[in-house]
Amino acid sequence: MQTLNNLSRSLIALEPASTLIAVIEMSLSSWLVAGIVPGIERQPLKKLAVDESALLRLLHRWREEAEKAGCRIERIVVAFEAGRDGFWLARWLKARSIEAHVIHAASVAVSREHRRAKTDRLDAELLKRAFLGWLRGERNHCKVVAIPTLKDEDAKRPSRERESLVGEQSRIVNRMKAALIRLGIRGFNPKLKRAVGRLDSLRTPEGEPIPPNTLAELRRDMERRRLISNQIRQIEEARLKHFEQAPNDGPHAMVRLLARVIGVGIETADMLVHEVLSRNMHDRRAIARYAGLTGSPDESGRKRREKGLARSGNGRVRRGMVQLAWRFLTYQKESALAQWYRARTENARGARKPMIVALARKLLIALWRFVWQGVVPDGVVLRPAQ
């Protein structure tokens, strides 16, 4: 049985006399390592180059100092904030029998002063203080994130790369349309196959052809768009090929099951499975929080207001679920969720957009129960199993 993904506090009792604690403030050019060494009154602070071997030597040296002071080290714990470096260092340390944790950067409390001092040394002290509370088992000191395997990280790349390419394709098309509109040319679709051949025949309202520099720019943009379109097609074909080779693999089976819901395509199913549904969340509230679909209330005294979405979760899941919720209303009109939405927005002016977020949250929880527990949402129509 898998361990539930509840990382708000440590479940291992902290033994200060036998635990060496280190936190790393990471930057592009250097690492600042702050430690708590049993038996040593001073709390060492060491600046290193970006070198994992040097970090390992430093931890071993601190362990030797603690043992000389009469403290036998049975546990070495290292933590650092999630950021540009990802999770490779945590995996590297775990492979060498060192306990490593990655802290969610937004969960570390900082001073609310308008202008506060900020240095690597001060950030390391804040990180160490928050991590100590987490190790003691106290809730809400900080939150650590689940460390994915290299295979899990790589499985997310096709969906994320496709999303980036689709955005770049849209930017190119919009740029081309804007260049033509500046010349007074409207109604030209640069996405058609014969669009390149039609550029020479386009005329401005004055009867002039497209200027040579603008024409050269449009041709280059069309080449970029064609290249990106081919790359998107390659990603989609490779994904379908992987599904055919291993249809009953864990994530692939989830994707195939989720794609049976009418209105959910392969791309949406693949994104949801690899970004959120393959994680072993402990309840529906954790699912909603991870997707950033929960509210952010502002209450003090008599003041009661809602500031909107927290936006602290996975932005890809949040955007995808809001888009899916609109599609769900079209393809699953008789479902209980669609009827719930219509009943609350039919006579309520201005409630459609706020309620679509609530529908997206309920739909995500329903899909999570569907892939993990096999509970089909009420009234949802499924495609035949293949």
Backbone hydrogen bonds, N-H to C=O, Kabsch-Sander energy under -0.5 kcal/mol:
donor,donor_aa,acceptor,acceptor_aa,energy
5,N,280,N,-2.4
6,N,4,L,-2.2
7,L,5,N,-0.7
10,S,134,W,-1.9
18,S,15,E,-1.6
19,T,16,P,-0.6
20,L,75,R,-2.8
21,I,19,T,-0.6
21,I,36,I,-2.0
22,A,77,V,-2.3
23,V,34,A,-2.7
24,I,79,A,-2.2
25,E,32,L,-2.9
26,M,24,I,-0.8
27,S,30,S,-1.8
31,W,48,L,-2.9
32,L,25,E,-2.2
33,V,31,W,-0.6
33,V,46,K,-3.4
34,A,23,V,-2.6
34,A,32,L,-0.6
35,G,44,P,-2.5
36,I,21,I,-2.9
40,I,37,V,-1.8
41,E,39,G,-0.5
46,K,33,V,-2.9
48,L,31,W,-3.5
48,L,46,K,-0.5
50,V,29,S,-0.6
51,D,49,A,-2.0
55,L,51,D,-1.7
56,L,52,E,-2.1
57,R,53,S,-2.2
58,L,54,A,-2.1
59,L,55,L,-2.2
60,H,56,L,-2.1
61,R,57,R,-2.2
62,W,58,L,-2.3
63,R,59,L,-1.9
64,E,60,H,-2.1
65,E,61,R,-2.0
66,A,62,W,-2.1
67,E,63,R,-2.2
68,K,64,E,-2.0
69,A,65,E,-1.4
70,G,67,E,-1.1
71,C,66,A,-2.5
72,R,70,G,-0.5
73,I,71,C,-0.6
74,E,18,S,-2.2
74,E,72,R,-0.6
75,R,18,S,-1.6
77,V,20,L,-2.9
78,V,99,E,-2.8
79,A,22,A,-1.8
80,F,101,H,-1.4
81,E,24,I,-0.6
82,A,103,I,-2.7
86,G,83,G,-1.5
88,W,85,D,-0.9
91,R,87,F,-2.1
92,W,88,W,-2.4
93,L,89,L,-2.6
94,K,90,A,-2.3
95,A,91,R,-1.8
96,R,93,L,-1.2
97,S,94,K,-1.6
98,I,93,L,-1.9
99,E,76,I,-1.8
101,H,78,V,-2.2
102,V,145,V,-0.5
103,I,80,F,-2.7
103,I,101,H,-0.5
104,H,143,K,-3.7
107,S,104,H,-1.7
108,V,105,A,-1.2
109,A,107,S,-0.6
116,R,114,H,-0.5
123,D,119,T,-2.6
124,A,120,D,-2.3
125,E,121,R,-1.8
126,L,122,L,-2.3
127,L,123,D,-2.4
128,K,124,A,-2.4
129,R,125,E,-2.4
130,A,126,L,-2.3
131,F,127,L,-2.4
132,L,128,K,-2.1
133,G,129,R,-1.6
134,W,130,A,-1.7
135,L,131,F,-2.4
136,R,132,L,-1.8
137,G,134,W,-1.3
138,E,133,G,-2.0
140,N,8,S,-0.5
141,H,138,E,-0.7
144,V,7,L,-1.5
145,V,102,V,-2.9
153,E,149,T,-2.3
154,D,150,L,-2.2
155,A,151,K,-1.8
156,K,152,D,-0.7
156,K,153,E,-0.9
157,R,153,E,-0.5
157,R,154,D,-1.0
160,R,156,K,-2.0
161,E,157,R,-3.2
162,R,158,P,-2.5
163,E,159,S,-2.0
164,S,160,R,-2.1
165,L,161,E,-2.5
166,V,162,R,-2.7
167,G,163,E,-1.9
168,E,164,S,-2.2
169,Q,165,L,-2.6
170,S,166,V,-2.1
171,R,167,G,-2.1
172,I,168,E,-2.1
173,V,169,Q,-2.2
174,N,170,S,-2.5
175,R,171,R,-2.1
176,M,172,I,-2.3
177,K,173,V,-2.4
178,A,174,N,-2.2
179,A,175,R,-2.0
180,L,176,M,-1.9
181,I,177,K,-2.5
182,R,178,A,-1.8
183,L,179,A,-0.5
183,L,180,L,-0.9
184,G,181,I,-1.6
185,I,180,L,-2.5
186,R,184,G,-0.6
189,N,187,G,-0.5
192,L,189,N,-1.3
195,A,192,L,-1.3
198,R,194,R,-1.0
199,L,195,A,-0.6
199,L,196,V,-1.0
201,S,198,R,-0.6
202,L,198,R,-0.6
202,L,199,L,-1.1
204,T,208,E,-3.0
207,G,204,T,-2.6
210,I,202,L,-0.6
215,L,211,P,-2.6
216,A,212,P,-2.4
217,E,213,N,-2.2
218,L,214,T,-2.4
219,R,215,L,-2.1
220,R,216,A,-2.1
221,D,217,E,-2.3
222,M,218,L,-2.2
223,E,219,R,-1.9
224,R,220,R,-2.2
225,R,221,D,-2.6
226,R,222,M,-2.2
227,L,223,E,-2.3
228,I,224,R,-2.7
229,S,225,R,-2.4
230,N,226,R,-2.0
231,Q,227,L,-2.1
232,I,228,I,-2.4
233,R,229,S,-2.0
234,Q,230,N,-2.2
235,I,231,Q,-2.1
236,E,232,I,-2.1
237,E,233,R,-2.4
238,A,234,Q,-2.5
239,R,235,I,-2.0
240,L,236,E,-2.1
241,K,237,E,-2.0
242,H,238,A,-2.0
243,F,239,R,-2.1
244,E,240,L,-1.9
245,Q,241,K,-1.9
246,A,242,H,-2.2
249,D,246,A,-1.2
253,A,249,D,-3.5
254,M,250,G,-1.7
255,V,251,P,-2.4
256,R,252,H,-2.5
257,L,253,A,-2.1
258,L,254,M,-2.7
259,A,255,V,-2.4
260,R,257,L,-1.0
261,V,258,L,-1.6
262,I,381,V,-1.8
264,V,261,V,-2.2
265,G,263,G,-0.6
269,A,265,G,-2.6
270,D,266,I,-2.8
271,M,267,E,-2.2
272,L,268,T,-2.5
273,V,269,A,-2.4
274,H,270,D,-2.2
275,E,271,M,-2.0
276,V,272,L,-2.2
277,L,272,L,-2.9
278,S,273,V,-2.2
279,R,276,V,-1.3
281,M,279,R,-1.7
287,I,283,D,-1.4
288,A,284,R,-2.2
289,R,285,R,-2.5
290,Y,286,A,-2.4
291,A,287,I,-1.6
292,G,289,R,-1.2
293,L,288,A,-2.3
296,S,308,G,-1.1
298,D,305,R,-3.0
300,S,303,K,-1.7
303,K,300,S,-2.1
305,R,298,D,-1.4
307,K,296,S,-2.0
310,A,294,T,-2.2
311,R,292,G,-0.8
314,N,290,Y,-3.4
315,G,313,G,-0.7
318,R,314,N,-2.1
319,R,315,G,-2.6
320,G,316,R,-2.4
321,M,317,V,-2.5
322,V,318,R,-2.0
323,Q,319,R,-2.1
324,L,320,G,-2.3
325,A,321,M,-2.3
326,W,322,V,-1.6
327,R,323,Q,-1.8
328,F,324,L,-2.7
329,L,325,A,-1.4
330,T,326,W,-0.6
330,T,327,R,-1.0
331,Y,327,R,-2.4
332,Q,328,F,-2.3
335,S,332,Q,-1.3
336,A,378,D,-2.3
339,Q,335,S,-2.1
340,W,336,A,-2.2
341,Y,337,L,-2.1
342,R,338,A,-2.4
343,A,339,Q,-2.3
344,R,340,W,-1.0
345,T,341,Y,-1.0
346,E,342,R,-1.6
349,R,347,N,-0.7
351,A,348,A,-1.3
355,M,351,A,-2.1
356,I,352,R,-1.5
357,V,353,K,-1.0
358,A,354,P,-1.2
359,L,355,M,-2.4
360,A,356,I,-2.3
361,R,357,V,-2.1
362,K,358,A,-2.4
363,L,359,L,-2.8
364,L,360,A,-2.3
365,I,361,R,-2.0
366,A,362,K,-2.2
367,L,363,L,-2.6
368,W,364,L,-2.2
369,R,365,I,-2.1
370,F,366,A,-1.8
371,V,367,L,-2.3
372,W,368,W,-1.8
373,Q,369,R,-2.3
374,G,369,R,-0.7
374,G,370,F,-0.9
375,V,369,R,-1.4
376,V,374,G,-0.8
380,V,377,P,-1.9
383,R,260,R,-3.6
